């Protein structure tokens, strides 16, 4: 494991690397790609995510049914009845279209979580770890204070000021959602900044900005990619949980969490009302976790 942490800079200096499975020479990026493709579970997960994404963003636009408009004369229809693939809820709304709309909410949250981790968390960790001293001490005290506040309390307080919905959830994620990424990046930087190639860059008079982005950041990309891929399922589950307890997107907008909340009370009589949103939520979270594991194995050379 210790060798794997040192491989990134060696790959950057030596663009041709031999794969011990095939004996062929690849660039570092190609080598990771070929290792990832050998992980069948990760590849299947990518396909599943692509299919779910297409359903989420295309189905509400091409379906004849609206995810928010009730059709009282078609309430509680079983799956497959009258063109309703997943059936209808107690207000006659098409469950397939609502699941698709709710999934698009989850995927938007995933993209926002990824952006927050990359922009705020990575930048914070790079600055804190590289400059050290009083700057690092001050910045770490801030993260310690923020990390003691549970996310649900922050969201609840924001709902009192703002309307329930994605804006309040995204704002809460911007306040504390990046802390784990910043700590991981900081730990990587503290290890890397004493390496010979960083010290030689300083000796040659390169600016701190150039050293951070040309010497240190490329060698932390593996850990960064793995971390934000693993943080995405947590963000999706957070949105679903908040929607489940009434702090998510307001009715009649669809969310997987609100659909699970609406459906579980009728699960005994109409199990399909809760089954399909739970299925999509489980597939999304499981796929992201498997992809993250596949990327980690590919980067570490497993």
C-alpha positions, 0 to 999 in steps of 0.5 A, a space after each residue: 500500500 505504501 508503494 501505491 501512494 508514491 506511484 502518481 508522481 512516478 507515472 507523471 514523470 514516466 508516461 509509459 507504464 506496464 500493466 502486470 496483467 497484460 504486459 502492455 504499456 499504457 499511460 497512467 490514465 489508460 492504465 486506470 481505465 483498463 483496470 476499471 474495465 476489468 471490474 465487471 461490477 463497476 462497468 455494470 453499475 455505470 450502465 445502470 446509472 446511465 439508464 437511470 439517468 436517461 429515464 430521469 431526465 427524458 421520461 417526464 418530458 416524453 410521457 403523456 402523464 404529468 408527475 404533479 397533476 392528479 387524475 382522480 379517476 385513475 387512482 390506485 391502478 396496478 402496474 401495467 394498467 392503462 399505460 401506467 408502467 409502475 401503476 398510479 398513486 392514491 391521487 392517480 399520478 403516474 408512479 413511473 413519471 414521478 419516480 423519474 422526476 424524483 430520481 432527477 432530483 437525486 442526481 442533481 443533488 449528486 452533481 451539487 455534492 460533487 461540485 462542492 467537494 471538488 471546489 470547496 473541500 479540495 481548495 480548503 484542504 490544499 490551502 490548509 495543508 500546504 501553508 500549515 502553521 497558523 493558517 492551518 491551525 485557524 482553518 482546522 478550528 473552523 472545520 472542527 466547529 462546523 463538524 460538531 453541528 449535525 446536518 439535519 439541525 442546519 437544514 431545519 434552521 435554514 427551512 425556518 428562514 428559507 422555503 423547504 426544498 433543494 436550495 436549503 439542502 444545497 446551502 446546508 451542504 455548502 456549509 458542512 458537506 465539504 469537511 470530510 473532503 478537506 480533511 482527506 486532501 489536507 492529510 495528503 498534502 501534509 505527506 506530499 509537501 515534504 517530497 523531494 520534487 516539491 522541495 526542488 520546485 521551491 528551490 527553483 523559485 516556482 510560486 506556491 500556486 504553481 507548486 500546488 496545482 502542478 506538483 501536489 494536486 495531480 498526486 492527490 487526484 486518486 484520493 479525491 476522485 474516490 472520496 467524492 464518488 463515495 460522498 455522492 451516495 451519502 448526499 443522495 440519501 441525505 436528500 431522500 431522508 430530509 424529503 421523507 421527514 418533510 424537509 425536502 422538496 415541497 408537494 406536489 413536486 416529486 422526490 424519492 423520499 416523499 414518494 417513499 413517505 407517501 407509499 410506506 403507509 399503504 405498502 400492505 395494500 399497494 406495495 408497488 407504491 413504495 417498491 419502485 422509489 425504494 428500488 431506484 434509490 437503492 440502485 443509485 446508491 449501490 451503483 455509485 458505491 460500486 463505481 467508487 470501489 472500482 475506481 479505488 481499486 483501479 487507481 491503487 492497482 488492485 
